């Protein structure tokens, strides 16, 4: 399971105010509307030409790291989607097909995967995408100088990858070029075959390419800050970058070398708009496509000349607890960490009044989730999981039994020392501040002294910088994942995953993750049971507490055709989108 860091909890966790007595009256109507919205606009012939404006909803400038292996946040992903085509198309179940830019062949007996780029798939400078472009993404990800957060144990399953990552080898021995580096095929040799390898979004091989001829002279340490990544990136998708206003907007024009043909639009402008201004921007038709912030649904639902499409994305918001540090590429737990007490973590989770929150502020469009495996993953989702439903009595019992006694207004640690907990959370829409303050008040009810790190909500980039660097002033944090389509959690919760920001790492977690991805797990029933055991373990230990998911609603200009949220359309969507004749 790959993950992208979401901008904030603005759409996934549109929490609460200090008082939640007046719950919304239109809960059922809002959800009923969302369920009725189609996943796509009309599918028909589009006219040539026209400029499409696309809203990038964020309260902070985007980083502008235009490469999938070097960037890990959703905002950059949204900005570069118009050119950043993946190697593979999929069906609606996310199974890889041969209809995309590259074909794919798995040989379980030989423990290999062969990837071949189709002839005519070209970078936006006219150069054919070659085998070295595929292999180079692995070097970028595994070389320590790039500081890519994408490297994990899953990629280390490639023969020779660990040796390259550790600096013991200059090349990755398990990636071969049967037709040479300038050919169009690579063969990847694995230590063990994994059941998720047939599914797009797994962590065992990379589904993008990087233009080696364009980037090869840049040292890995300077790659992420280079103009070739930040200002003039190359893509092989339908559009190419024309102009970047750093952190604010990117203008895209057709890639004349695009392998499928000529895209319909003459220009796309992706521009930043704050979450607080999103509803007004939709009503004034400033953008042709914009996300609806769920807390603003009532304000936009009657917008004229607007159609709505909706789905429930593979995503969730969560509460994480810092219990260690990342050292030498491994998450190392500190047994003496403030938050390394299961009863404390569980009590904090039980004290959160999430159901009240979502009813009041999102009319039911945001909802509590009980486990870290979303329901969209079918029988891998443990339908018996309860998670942490609101229960102040249980929260107090847990703290009392664990020795967190009250001294005056606040509880102290079992050793008698004061207990002060620092929470990190990201800025968001107008309700974000009262949301977080509500939870702080909830924790006050059980005697826990919780305050915001730095006494305020954090800007997105600063939040993740501090989180990734294990800032000592963060004890717990609220964040969100946008997940990919292979459900294995090893890539984000594994012992060597830099994205495992809680830094929890246990032998039992390693064992459970290994079971999910073992060769034995090619047996579906076995893998289902392995997923359920991991979910039960994670809910019991509560290092990461699942909070909410949401209906994702997009407001679309009624004249736009061929826009779709269906998985099978995702990789070719921007080739097809245009205005109706």
DOLOLUM-874005 format. One line per 4 residues: their letters; for each residue x, y, z of C-alpha. Coordinates in nm, 2 decimals. Layout:
N
a = X,Y,Z ~ ...
END
This chain:
581
xxxx = 0.00,0.00,0.00 ~ 0.16,0.32,-0.11 ~ 0.03,0.64,0.04 ~ 0.03,1.01,-0.03
xxxx = 0.02,1.26,0.25 ~ -0.31,1.46,0.22 ~ -0.30,1.84,0.26 ~ -0.50,1.84,0.57
xxxx = -0.80,1.69,0.74 ~ -1.01,1.96,0.58 ~ -1.21,1.71,0.37 ~ -1.15,1.39,0.57
xxxx = -1.18,1.53,0.92 ~ -1.40,1.83,0.93 ~ -1.43,1.81,1.30 ~ -1.61,1.99,1.56
xxxx = -1.67,2.31,1.75 ~ -1.66,2.35,2.13 ~ -2.02,2.26,2.16 ~ -2.20,2.01,1.94
xxxx = -2.55,2.02,2.07 ~ -2.71,2.15,1.75 ~ -2.66,1.86,1.51 ~ -2.73,1.92,1.14
xxxx = -3.08,1.84,1.03 ~ -3.00,1.73,0.67 ~ -2.76,1.44,0.75 ~ -2.95,1.18,0.55
xxxx = -3.03,1.41,0.26 ~ -2.66,1.50,0.21 ~ -2.55,1.14,0.21 ~ -2.85,1.04,-0.01
xxxx = -2.74,1.31,-0.26 ~ -2.38,1.19,-0.26 ~ -2.48,0.83,-0.32 ~ -2.69,0.94,-0.62
xxxx = -2.41,1.14,-0.78 ~ -2.25,0.96,-1.07 ~ -1.88,0.88,-1.09 ~ -1.84,1.05,-1.42
xxxx = -1.98,1.32,-1.64 ~ -2.14,1.25,-1.99 ~ -1.91,1.04,-2.20 ~ -1.92,1.17,-2.55
xxxx = -1.72,1.35,-2.82 ~ -1.56,1.67,-2.70 ~ -1.47,1.97,-2.92 ~ -1.11,2.07,-2.97
xxxx = -0.97,2.36,-2.77 ~ -1.07,2.55,-2.46 ~ -0.90,2.63,-2.13 ~ -0.98,2.43,-1.83
xxxx = -0.92,2.58,-1.48 ~ -0.86,2.33,-1.20 ~ -0.87,2.42,-0.83 ~ -0.58,2.31,-0.61
xxxx = -0.74,2.35,-0.26 ~ -0.47,2.42,-0.01 ~ -0.40,2.68,0.26 ~ -0.03,2.67,0.19
xxxx = 0.18,2.70,-0.13 ~ 0.24,2.37,-0.30 ~ 0.60,2.23,-0.28 ~ 0.63,2.18,-0.65
xxxx = 0.83,1.85,-0.65 ~ 0.72,1.72,-0.98 ~ 0.83,1.36,-0.96 ~ 0.63,1.07,-0.81
xxxx = 0.93,0.91,-0.63 ~ 1.06,1.23,-0.47 ~ 0.72,1.38,-0.37 ~ 0.48,1.22,-0.12
xxxx = 0.20,1.47,-0.08 ~ -0.14,1.49,-0.24 ~ -0.11,1.85,-0.34 ~ 0.19,1.80,-0.57
xxxx = 0.02,1.49,-0.70 ~ -0.29,1.69,-0.79 ~ -0.08,1.96,-0.96 ~ 0.11,1.72,-1.18
xxxx = -0.17,1.48,-1.27 ~ -0.22,1.63,-1.62 ~ 0.12,1.51,-1.74 ~ 0.22,1.25,-1.49
xxxx = 0.08,0.94,-1.66 ~ 0.16,0.60,-1.50 ~ 0.32,0.31,-1.68 ~ 0.00,0.09,-1.65
xxxx = -0.37,0.13,-1.71 ~ -0.59,-0.08,-1.48 ~ -0.94,-0.22,-1.48 ~ -1.20,-0.09,-1.22
xxxx = -1.06,-0.34,-0.97 ~ -0.71,-0.19,-1.01 ~ -0.58,-0.50,-1.18 ~ -0.30,-0.41,-1.42
xxxx = -0.38,-0.43,-1.79 ~ -0.17,-0.40,-2.11 ~ -0.37,-0.11,-2.24 ~ -0.14,0.16,-2.10
xxxx = 0.20,0.30,-2.19 ~ 0.37,-0.03,-2.09 ~ 0.29,-0.40,-2.07 ~ 0.35,-0.62,-1.78
xxxx = 0.43,-1.00,-1.74 ~ 0.48,-1.18,-1.41 ~ 0.67,-1.51,-1.40 ~ 0.60,-1.66,-1.06
xxxx = 0.84,-1.96,-1.11 ~ 1.13,-1.74,-1.23 ~ 1.05,-1.48,-0.97 ~ 1.05,-1.20,-1.23
xxxx = 0.84,-0.92,-1.37 ~ 0.91,-0.80,-1.72 ~ 0.80,-0.45,-1.81 ~ 0.81,-0.33,-2.17
xxxx = 0.74,0.03,-2.28 ~ 0.54,0.06,-2.60 ~ 0.70,0.21,-2.90 ~ 0.60,0.58,-2.95
xxxx = 0.56,0.65,-2.57 ~ 0.77,0.97,-2.56 ~ 0.88,1.23,-2.32 ~ 0.75,1.58,-2.38
xxxx = 1.08,1.67,-2.55 ~ 1.03,1.40,-2.81 ~ 1.26,1.13,-2.67 ~ 1.13,0.77,-2.65
xxxx = 1.09,0.64,-2.30 ~ 1.36,0.37,-2.27 ~ 1.45,0.09,-2.03 ~ 1.71,0.31,-1.84
xxxx = 1.42,0.56,-1.76 ~ 1.24,0.27,-1.59 ~ 1.55,0.15,-1.40 ~ 1.65,0.51,-1.30
xxxx = 1.34,0.55,-1.08 ~ 1.47,0.27,-0.86 ~ 1.81,0.44,-0.83 ~ 1.64,0.77,-0.74
xxxx = 1.43,0.60,-0.47 ~ 1.70,0.38,-0.32 ~ 1.99,0.62,-0.32 ~ 2.02,0.77,0.02
xxxx = 2.13,1.10,-0.12 ~ 1.78,1.18,-0.25 ~ 1.62,1.13,0.09 ~ 1.32,0.97,-0.08
xxxx = 1.05,0.85,0.16 ~ 0.94,0.59,-0.09 ~ 1.22,0.34,-0.01 ~ 1.10,0.05,0.21
xxxx = 1.14,-0.32,0.28 ~ 0.90,-0.39,-0.01 ~ 1.14,-0.25,-0.26 ~ 1.43,-0.43,-0.08
xxxx = 1.27,-0.75,-0.20 ~ 1.43,-0.68,-0.54 ~ 1.76,-0.86,-0.58 ~ 2.05,-0.63,-0.51
xxxx = 1.83,-0.34,-0.40 ~ 1.95,-0.34,-0.04 ~ 2.31,-0.36,-0.14 ~ 2.26,-0.05,-0.36
xxxx = 2.07,0.13,-0.09 ~ 2.35,0.06,0.16 ~ 2.61,0.19,-0.08 ~ 2.77,-0.15,-0.12
xxxx = 2.70,-0.17,-0.49 ~ 2.69,0.09,-0.77 ~ 2.41,-0.08,-0.96 ~ 2.10,-0.28,-0.88
xxxx = 2.19,-0.63,-0.98 ~ 1.83,-0.76,-0.99 ~ 1.72,-0.52,-1.27 ~ 1.83,-0.64,-1.62
xxxx = 1.82,-0.49,-1.96 ~ 1.75,-0.77,-2.21 ~ 1.77,-0.53,-2.51 ~ 2.02,-0.29,-2.35
xxxx = 1.96,0.03,-2.16 ~ 1.84,0.20,-2.47 ~ 1.59,-0.08,-2.54 ~ 1.23,-0.07,-2.40
xxxx = 1.23,-0.36,-2.16 ~ 1.35,-0.43,-1.81 ~ 1.33,-0.76,-1.62 ~ 1.31,-0.73,-1.24
xxxx = 1.43,-1.02,-1.03 ~ 1.28,-1.07,-0.68 ~ 1.38,-1.25,-0.37 ~ 1.03,-1.37,-0.32
xxxx = 0.70,-1.32,-0.51 ~ 0.42,-1.14,-0.34 ~ 0.04,-1.17,-0.39 ~ -0.01,-0.80,-0.44
xxxx = 0.22,-0.78,-0.75 ~ -0.07,-0.81,-1.00 ~ -0.24,-0.51,-0.84 ~ -0.16,-0.15,-0.93
xxxx = -0.04,0.05,-0.63 ~ 0.18,-0.22,-0.47 ~ 0.52,-0.13,-0.32 ~ 0.72,-0.41,-0.49
xxxx = 0.79,-0.23,-0.82 ~ 0.76,0.13,-0.94 ~ 0.49,0.23,-1.18 ~ 0.65,0.55,-1.31
xxxx = 0.95,0.64,-1.51 ~ 1.20,0.93,-1.50 ~ 1.39,1.09,-1.80 ~ 1.74,0.96,-1.74
xxxx = 1.88,1.17,-2.04 ~ 1.74,1.48,-1.88 ~ 1.84,1.41,-1.51 ~ 2.16,1.20,-1.53
xxxx = 2.40,1.49,-1.48 ~ 2.24,1.61,-1.16 ~ 2.38,1.47,-0.84 ~ 2.12,1.27,-0.64
xxxx = 2.16,1.51,-0.35 ~ 2.05,1.81,-0.57 ~ 1.78,1.64,-0.77 ~ 1.48,1.74,-0.56
xxxx = 1.58,2.11,-0.58 ~ 1.68,2.11,-0.94 ~ 1.50,2.31,-1.21 ~ 1.45,1.99,-1.40
xxxx = 1.22,1.87,-1.12 ~ 1.08,2.20,-0.99 ~ 1.05,2.43,-1.30 ~ 1.08,2.24,-1.63
xxxx = 0.99,1.87,-1.56 ~ 0.94,1.62,-1.84 ~ 0.64,1.39,-1.86 ~ 0.51,1.14,-2.11
xxxx = 0.14,1.22,-2.04 ~ -0.10,1.42,-2.25 ~ 0.01,1.77,-2.13 ~ 0.34,1.93,-2.06
xxxx = 0.44,2.21,-1.83 ~ 0.43,2.56,-1.99 ~ 0.47,2.78,-1.69 ~ 0.52,2.74,-1.32
xxxx = 0.43,3.02,-1.07 ~ 0.61,2.85,-0.78 ~ 0.37,2.74,-0.51 ~ 0.07,2.90,-0.68
xxxx = -0.01,2.77,-1.03 ~ 0.10,2.56,-1.32 ~ -0.01,2.61,-1.68 ~ -0.02,2.30,-1.90
xxxx = -0.04,2.27,-2.28 ~ -0.07,1.96,-2.50 ~ 0.23,1.73,-2.53 ~ 0.26,1.70,-2.91
xxxx = 0.44,1.37,-2.87 ~ 0.17,1.21,-2.66 ~ 0.14,0.84,-2.76 ~ -0.24,0.81,-2.75
xxxx = -0.30,1.11,-2.97 ~ -0.38,1.48,-2.93 ~ -0.56,1.57,-2.61 ~ -0.88,1.78,-2.64
xxxx = -0.80,2.10,-2.44 ~ -0.57,2.37,-2.55 ~ -0.47,2.47,-2.20 ~ -0.51,2.36,-1.84
xxxx = -0.44,2.60,-1.55 ~ -0.41,2.44,-1.21 ~ -0.43,2.72,-0.95 ~ -0.42,2.73,-0.57
xxxx = -0.73,2.84,-0.38 ~ -0.77,2.84,0.00 ~ -1.02,2.59,0.15 ~ -1.21,2.88,0.31
xxxx = -1.26,3.03,-0.04 ~ -1.36,2.71,-0.21 ~ -1.73,2.74,-0.19 ~ -1.74,3.09,-0.32
xxxx = -1.51,2.99,-0.60 ~ -1.75,2.71,-0.70 ~ -2.05,2.94,-0.69 ~ -1.88,3.21,-0.90
xxxx = -1.76,2.95,-1.15 ~ -1.40,3.05,-1.11 ~ -1.29,2.69,-1.17 ~ -1.42,2.41,-1.41
xxxx = -1.33,2.14,-1.15 ~ -1.31,2.19,-0.78 ~ -1.33,1.97,-0.47 ~ -1.63,2.04,-0.24
xxxx = -1.51,2.08,0.12 ~ -1.77,1.87,0.30 ~ -1.84,2.13,0.57 ~ -1.93,2.37,0.29
xxxx = -2.18,2.14,0.11 ~ -2.49,2.33,0.20 ~ -2.34,2.65,0.05 ~ -2.26,2.49,-0.29
xxxx = -2.53,2.23,-0.35 ~ -2.75,2.46,-0.55 ~ -2.47,2.61,-0.76 ~ -2.59,2.68,-1.12
xxxx = -2.44,2.53,-1.43 ~ -2.26,2.28,-1.21 ~ -2.27,1.90,-1.20 ~ -2.14,1.69,-0.91
xxxx = -1.96,1.37,-0.93 ~ -1.87,1.17,-0.62 ~ -1.71,0.86,-0.47 ~ -1.56,0.74,-0.15
xxxx = -1.18,0.75,-0.21 ~ -0.92,0.50,-0.07 ~ -0.82,0.73,0.22 ~ -0.86,0.79,0.59
xxxx = -0.75,1.04,0.85 ~ -0.58,0.90,1.16 ~ -0.44,0.99,1.50 ~ -0.07,0.89,1.54
xxxx = 0.14,0.86,1.86 ~ 0.52,0.93,1.85 ~ 0.69,0.63,2.02 ~ 1.04,0.64,1.87
xxxx = 1.27,0.77,1.61 ~ 1.40,0.68,1.26 ~ 1.76,0.58,1.29 ~ 1.98,0.44,1.02
xxxx = 1.68,0.36,0.80 ~ 1.49,0.18,1.08 ~ 1.21,0.28,1.30 ~ 1.34,0.23,1.66
xxxx = 1.09,0.24,1.94 ~ 1.17,0.41,2.28 ~ 1.02,0.20,2.56 ~ 1.03,0.51,2.78
xxxx = 0.85,0.73,2.53 ~ 0.57,0.94,2.68 ~ 0.31,0.79,2.45 ~ 0.44,0.43,2.47
xxxx = 0.16,0.32,2.70 ~ -0.13,0.13,2.53 ~ -0.39,0.23,2.79 ~ -0.31,0.60,2.74
xxxx = -0.33,0.57,2.36 ~ -0.66,0.38,2.38 ~ -0.81,0.63,2.63 ~ -0.73,0.92,2.41
xxxx = -0.90,0.75,2.12 ~ -1.21,0.66,2.31 ~ -1.25,1.02,2.42 ~ -1.29,1.15,2.07
xxxx = -1.66,1.23,1.98 ~ -1.62,1.17,1.61 ~ -1.98,1.08,1.53 ~ -2.10,1.41,1.68
xxxx = -1.84,1.59,1.48 ~ -1.93,1.45,1.14 ~ -2.31,1.49,1.19 ~ -2.27,1.86,1.29
xxxx = -2.03,1.97,1.03 ~ -2.06,1.75,0.72 ~ -2.42,1.65,0.72 ~ -2.30,1.29,0.73
xxxx = -2.06,1.32,0.44 ~ -1.77,1.24,0.67 ~ -1.79,0.93,0.89 ~ -1.59,0.74,1.15
xxxx = -1.40,0.43,1.03 ~ -1.31,0.14,1.27 ~ -0.99,0.01,1.11 ~ -0.69,0.10,0.90
xxxx = -0.80,-0.11,0.60 ~ -1.08,0.07,0.42 ~ -1.41,-0.10,0.34 ~ -1.34,-0.06,-0.03
xxxx = -1.09,-0.34,0.00 ~ -1.37,-0.59,0.02 ~ -1.32,-0.90,0.24 ~ -0.98,-0.77,0.34
xxxx = -1.17,-0.52,0.55 ~ -1.26,-0.66,0.90 ~ -1.63,-0.59,0.92 ~ -1.62,-0.70,1.29
xxxx = -1.37,-0.43,1.38 ~ -1.52,-0.17,1.63 ~ -1.23,0.07,1.65 ~ -1.28,0.33,1.92
xxxx = -1.64,0.45,1.95 ~ -1.69,0.74,2.18 ~ -1.68,0.62,2.54 ~ -1.56,0.86,2.81
xxxx = -1.63,0.61,3.09 ~ -1.40,0.35,2.93 ~ -1.14,0.62,2.87 ~ -1.14,0.71,3.24
xxxx = -1.13,0.34,3.35 ~ -0.83,0.27,3.12 ~ -0.63,0.57,3.27 ~ -0.72,0.48,3.63
xxxx = -0.62,0.12,3.58 ~ -0.29,0.22,3.42 ~ -0.20,0.44,3.71 ~ -0.26,0.78,3.55
xxxx = -0.39,0.94,3.87 ~ -0.53,1.29,3.90 ~ -0.34,1.56,4.08 ~ -0.58,1.85,4.09
xxxx = -0.72,1.91,3.74 ~ -0.48,1.70,3.55 ~ -0.36,1.34,3.55 ~ 0.01,1.26,3.61
xxxx = 0.22,0.98,3.47 ~ 0.23,0.65,3.66 ~ 0.57,0.75,3.79 ~ 0.41,1.07,3.94
xxxx = 0.57,1.31,3.70 ~ 0.35,1.57,3.52 ~ 0.19,1.47,3.20 ~ 0.17,1.73,2.92
xxxx = 0.09,1.61,2.57 ~ 0.17,1.81,2.25 ~ -0.06,1.76,1.95 ~ 0.04,1.85,1.60
xxxx = -0.23,1.93,1.34 ~ -0.25,2.10,1.01 ~ -0.43,2.43,0.92 ~ -0.74,2.38,0.71
xxxx = -1.08,2.53,0.65 ~ -1.26,2.77,0.88 ~ -1.38,2.49,1.10 ~ -1.04,2.33,1.15
xxxx = -0.94,2.54,1.46 ~ -1.26,2.47,1.65 ~ -1.24,2.11,1.54 ~ -0.91,2.05,1.71
xxxx = -1.01,2.26,2.01 ~ -1.31,2.03,2.05 ~ -1.09,1.73,2.08 ~ -0.86,1.91,2.32
xxxx = -1.17,1.98,2.54 ~ -1.27,1.61,2.51 ~ -0.93,1.51,2.64 ~ -0.96,1.77,2.92
xxxx = -1.27,1.58,3.03 ~ -1.06,1.28,3.11 ~ -0.79,1.48,3.29 ~ -0.54,1.49,3.01
xxxx = -0.35,1.82,2.95 ~ -0.32,1.84,2.57 ~ -0.20,2.15,2.39 ~ -0.10,2.23,2.03
xxxx = 0.26,2.20,1.93 ~ 0.38,2.56,1.91 ~ 0.04,2.67,2.04 ~ -0.11,2.68,1.69
xxxx = -0.21,2.47,1.39 ~ 0.08,2.41,1.15 ~ 0.13,2.50,0.79 ~ 0.13,2.18,0.58
xxxx = 0.49,2.17,0.47 ~ 0.62,2.26,0.82 ~ 0.39,1.99,0.97 ~ 0.54,1.71,0.77
xxxx = 0.89,1.84,0.79 ~ 0.87,1.83,1.17 ~ 0.69,1.50,1.17 ~ 0.94,1.33,0.94
xxxx = 1.23,1.47,1.14 ~ 1.08,1.34,1.47 ~ 1.05,1.68,1.63 ~ 1.07,1.64,2.01
xxxx = 0.78,1.87,2.06 ~ 0.53,1.63,1.89 ~ 0.38,1.36,2.10 ~ 0.08,1.29,1.88
xxxx = -0.05,1.41,1.55 ~ -0.36,1.41,1.33 ~ -0.29,1.34,0.96 ~ -0.44,1.18,0.65
xxxx = -0.34,0.93,0.39 ~ -0.45,0.90,0.03 ~ -0.40,0.53,-0.03 ~ -0.32,0.34,-0.35
xxxx = -0.50,0.03,-0.47 ~ -0.30,-0.26,-0.33 ~ -0.41,-0.30,0.04 ~ -0.09,-0.43,0.19
xxxx = 0.01,-0.19,0.47 ~ 0.38,-0.29,0.48 ~ 0.49,0.01,0.27 ~ 0.36,0.27,0.52
xxxx = 0.37,0.08,0.86 ~ 0.68,-0.14,0.81 ~ 0.99,-0.13,1.02 ~ 1.20,0.05,0.76
xxxx = 0.93,0.27,0.61 ~ 1.02,0.64,0.66 ~ 0.65,0.72,0.62 ~ 0.58,0.53,0.94
xxxx = 0.58,0.86,1.14 ~ 0.47,0.70,1.47 ~ 0.80,0.51,1.45 ~ 0.64,0.20,1.61
xxxx = 0.81,-0.12,1.51 ~ 0.75,-0.46,1.69 ~ 0.83,-0.82,1.61 ~ 0.46,-0.90,1.61
xxxx = 0.39,-0.62,1.36 ~ 0.67,-0.75,1.14 ~ 0.54,-1.10,1.16 ~ 0.18,-1.00,1.07
xxxx = 0.29,-0.78,0.78 ~ 0.51,-1.07,0.65 ~ 0.21,-1.30,0.66 ~ 0.00,-1.06,0.45
xxxx = 0.27,-1.05,0.18 ~ 0.40,-1.41,0.20 ~ 0.39,-1.65,-0.09 ~ 0.14,-1.85,0.11
xxxx = -0.09,-1.54,0.09 ~ -0.14,-1.61,-0.28 ~ -0.42,-1.82,-0.13 ~ -0.70,-1.56,-0.09
xxxx = -0.85,-1.71,0.22 ~ -0.52,-1.71,0.40 ~ -0.45,-1.35,0.31 ~ -0.80,-1.24,0.43
xxxx = -0.73,-1.39,0.77 ~ -0.38,-1.24,0.78 ~ -0.54,-0.89,0.71 ~ -0.80,-0.94,0.98
xxxx = -0.53,-1.04,1.24 ~ -0.32,-0.73,1.15 ~ -0.63,-0.50,1.19 ~ -0.71,-0.65,1.53
xxxx = -0.35,-0.61,1.64 ~ -0.34,-0.25,1.53 ~ -0.67,-0.16,1.70 ~ -0.55,-0.32,2.02
xxxx = -0.21,-0.15,2.03 ~ -0.34,0.18,1.90 ~ -0.01,0.32,1.78 ~ -0.22,0.45,1.48
xxxx = -0.59,0.51,1.54 ~ -0.82,0.53,1.24 ~ -1.05,0.83,1.25 ~ -1.26,0.91,0.94
xxxx = -1.32,0.88,0.57 ~ -1.55,1.09,0.36 ~ -1.75,1.11,0.04 ~ -1.54,1.30,-0.20
xxxx = -1.76,1.53,-0.41 ~ -1.63,1.73,-0.70 ~ -1.81,2.03,-0.86 ~ -1.77,2.02,-1.24
xxxx = -1.86,2.27,-1.51 ~ -2.18,2.13,-1.67 ~ -2.02,2.18,-2.02 ~ -1.73,1.94,-1.94
xxxx = -1.75,1.58,-2.08 ~ -1.55,1.26,-2.03 ~ -1.44,1.35,-1.67 ~ -1.45,1.03,-1.46
xxxx = -1.35,0.90,-1.11 ~ -1.36,0.54,-1.22 ~ -1.03,0.35,-1.17 ~ -1.02,0.22,-1.53
xxxx = -1.03,0.57,-1.66 ~ -0.77,0.73,-1.42 ~ -0.46,0.69,-1.64 ~ -0.61,0.83,-1.96
xxxx = -0.86,1.07,-1.82 ~ -0.69,1.39,-1.92 ~ -0.65,1.27,-2.28 ~ -1.03,1.25,-2.30
xxxx = -1.16,1.55,-2.10 ~ -1.29,1.84,-2.29 ~ -1.59,2.07,-2.34 ~ -1.90,1.96,-2.51
x = -1.97,2.06,-2.87
END
